[in-house]
Structures are given as structure tokens and as C-alpha cells.
């Protein structure tokens, strides 16, 4: 068969297969809201306690706890345990009834870029033990997988704007979450998160609000979830002897 004819057949089959995939693709778009409360209790110049709670009523509730070792003013390592309640895919309801155990650890680096920007890079590992499900129902036993999370973000104060004698700031970031396990042989992408938030800090209190887009491939083939999420996170730092901005940079990157 002539090369040109083979190439034409290949192009036709590729376009045909792409059209079939597009026809069978299912995209679910929905709105959510995400509430979070995060605390840090400074025990000493090198150690602090970590606690945070987050809820998205249609997706998850997470209660996470740990201890942080501050390697320097810009770098910290944290490890601990979290438990979560998740919604069950395919159940047709948004009830949070799937339990998860989640030991975790992370390395966080906050690096100033000039006098205005702060660049943050976080790598987090999670060992996820989730209750088994089948046909939208909870089953006995747990399924295990590793999850790695890579987050980059930039923070900038809004110079020239003052609210109650403080300067608000804006944070823009993205996070990629990947699953690894023997039973995961196809797509390893758990989800991606892109966000922009406005924040206000006074003393040990910081309030952040904004928008997050979450892209979550479903377990079913060619099925994808798109979540447009309104966020409101409140953070508290207690007993800190670090500069306020450095302490709050740690807090600003505590999420599920």
C-alpha cells in the first residue's frame, strides 16, 4: 500500500476515534462552597502544632493534625494524621459517609521574591485508606493508595490599598494531585486546583476569600467533573515569635 494512502487512512481513523471519544465524553459542571478554619500553635522557635478543618458539603470534610519542624524561617517539615468523610461516587446523593484515614507529611518552602512577592512551593505525601465502595454503596474493608501533591503559589500585597491600617494581599496558585497504587493502571491524575484569593491579615488573624476551579476525573471512563468553588478560609496563629508574614505564609497553604 502506498505511503500516502496509509497516512490518509491513519489520519481518518484518528479523527474518527477522536469524534467517537468526544461523543461519549461526559462533563459534569457544578458550583460548590469551601469553608476552612486553620490554626498554628507555636511551641518553640523550632516546633509548632498544626490543626485545620475544611468542609465542602457536597464533596468532603477533613480534620487534619500534626507537628511542624521549622528548619529555617522559610522552610518547614510537617507530619501527622488526618481523618476525612467523603461523598460516594455513583450514589446519587451528596451525603458525606465514606470514611478515610490519612497519615501525611509535607515539605513547605516560602521564598521572598524582591520586596513584593512571596513564592511558595509545597510537596505533600498522603497515605490514603478509604472505605471500599461498590455501586454507590459503602462496603467492608479499605482501599489503599499513595497520593502526591505539588503546589505552587504567589502572594503579593496590594500596595496603595489600606483597610483598617493593614494592606490586603492577593494569592494565585495551582496544585496537582496524583494517585499511585497497584490497582491504578490508567489515569493517575486525582485532580487539579487553580485559585485566586484576596486576603486580609491583622495580628494573628487572616481571612481569605476567592475562587477555585477544581478539575476531577471520575472513576468512570470519559467522565469528568468541573467544580466552580467559592472559598472562605480563616486562619489563626497563636504563640508565634516568628515575623507575622512568615507565620501566615505557612498557614495560607494548609488545605485538603
Phi, psi and omega in degrees: 000132180301148182301318181299321181292320178297319179296320179297318179295319179298314179298317180298314181295322179295316179295319180297315180296321178296321178293321178298316180298321180294322179296321183275352182290141178234124180240122178253122181246129181212161178258147179219168166229149188231118177250137180219143174230124189232136178227153172223131179241112183284116180272327182197176178301337184251347185227147174211155176270142182244129174216134172208151180227132180224145176218131165241104193306334181264000185228310186196159164230132182231132173240111189238141185215150180184186177230138183253139172250116183271106182286330174201185180291339182252346188233134177219151176239134183227143174217153180176207185223142175228151169234151187218155168243129186239156170281157183257119179296136177086359181279341181080002178228162182258020181291137179269095186225010177257118186275147178221135167261139187214081167299145186207163176204154181206159172239127183237131178234126176246116186239120177291138175244097185070211182260354186248322190256150168236125178258129180239137179228123181232135172240123182235136174250139178227132172260108191257119174248102184248143178302142178293149175224156175205130179053037177078011182240146176289136179240167177292149176089176184230147173257136183247140167207155173275148172223130175250139182232131181237118184236136172234139178208159178231136177240136180220129174289146179272081184302134179098350178250130180234133174233115180050046176071012177236156179261119177291172181218166176236142179236130176236133183201172178213144178223138176244131181241127184237138179259146177219128176188161180299325182278355177262100185248349180255239181290123180265357179287119176280310178184167169235151180226125176237136188211156170222130185222148171258141183226157177220129184236131174218119183060231180269009183247132175229136177239131178233139175215149180172212187232140174227134172255123178247127176250117187230105173296135179277166179291332177288144183298141176056032178238130187223139179251136178236117183247124173259111196242128171271128186245145171216112182238135177242130180237146178230133173245128182240143173064030185273135169246011174274161171303140187304318184294320179295316179300317184284335172299321175299314184293325187293348184243039177247102182214165183293000000 
